[in-house]
Amino acid sequence: MIVDEGYDFPETIKQKLISYGERMWMFRKQPHLGTTRAINSYKGELRGFEYKTPRLRLTPKDLLATELEKPKILHFICSPSRASEIMSEAKLQSGWDPITVYEPIPDRCIPEELPALKKVLPSISILSPNADEALSLLSSPLPASKDIIEKAADDFLDIGIGKDGSGWIVIRSGAMGAYVKCKKNKGVWVDAFWEATDVEKVIDVTGAGNSFLGGFAAGLVLSEDVYQATLYGTVSASFTIEQEGLPSISYLPSGIAIWNGDDPMRRLEVLKQR
């Protein structure tokens, strides 16, 4: 992950990020710019997001000549029109055909964006909106239910995700879990890790979607299976929502990473047994 380090970037934050594994970060000094900052706000069920400083946009070109060049999986969150630009740029790099995971940016998940989304979907491997975003794009009724979400997944697949319609839809649905489907396979629900009786475990859902898709991408590299990757994503999100900010990490003498006092692989096995 690229981190643009403005002149006011807190050293404490940098060291915190490095503690999770130095190899995953590429810090770029931006001595003439302030660090990008934004505010997530919540009013009941309504979430707001606002940039407080100018932002630096990343493109696939930013990965060239770095240790992150030509990754197996490319995850991006943006508007459908910008997704088209990203895909066009990625295709210019010879010898690189990544699995692409597209997360539509929340404020562009509106019916007016559906035509632009239809244009880019054939280039995308995996589409992953959350339930409200998916229904908003399709002008479907709220609140979300499993039946409505399953219908939305079918609608997106009918539009055509991936080359020759071979792509997947993964609709992240909060406490209901995640719904996974492609044209060749029946849809499957993956439970959320924390159940209705675990309300005390859910402290702050900010970043749960990004965490899910980060874990999903790692699981996809390891398993080469979208359903299995969804299990990994679910476990990843389960740690993110347990507190404000990032989870704590420690290591056993064996080198096994422990998150919030628990073993992620234990949670993965628990989820697989449901």
Stockholm file with secondary structure:
# STOCKHOLM 1.0

chainA/1-274         MIVDEGYDFPETIKQKLISYGERMWMFRKQPHLGTTRAINSYKGELRGFEYKTPRLRLTPKDLLATELEKPKILHFICSPSRASEIMSEAKLQSGWDPITVYEPIPDRCIPEELPALKKVLPSISILSPNADEALSLLSSPLPASKDIIEKAADDFLDIGIGKDGSGWIVIRSGAMGAYVKCKKNKGVWVDAFWEATDVEKVIDVTGAGNSFLGGFAAGLVLSEDVYQATLYGTVSASFTIEQEGLPSISYLPSGIAIWNGDDPMRRLEVLKQR
#=GR chainA/1-274 SS CEEEEETTCCHHHHHHHHTTCGGGCEEEEETTSCCCCEEEEEETTEEEEEESSCCCCCCGGGGTTSTTSSCSEEEEEECHHHHHHHHHHHHTSTTCCCEEEEEECGGGCSGGGHHHHHHHGGGCSEECCBHHHHHHHTTCCSSCCHHHHHHHHHHHHHHCCSGGGCCEEEEECGGGCEEEEETTEEEEEECCSSCGGGGGGCCCCTTHHHHHHHHHHHHHHHHCCHHHHHHHHHHHHHHHTTSSSCCCEEECTTCCEEETTBCHHHHHHHHHTC
#=GC SS_cons         CEEEEETTCCHHHHHHHHTTCGGGCEEEEETTSCCCCEEEEEETTEEEEEESSCCCCCCGGGGTTSTTSSCSEEEEEECHHHHHHHHHHHHTSTTCCCEEEEEECGGGCSGGGHHHHHHHGGGCSEECCBHHHHHHHTTCCSSCCHHHHHHHHHHHHHHCCSGGGCCEEEEECGGGCEEEEETTEEEEEECCSSCGGGGGGCCCCTTHHHHHHHHHHHHHHHHCCHHHHHHHHHHHHHHHTTSSSCCCEEECTTCCEEETTBCHHHHHHHHHTC
//
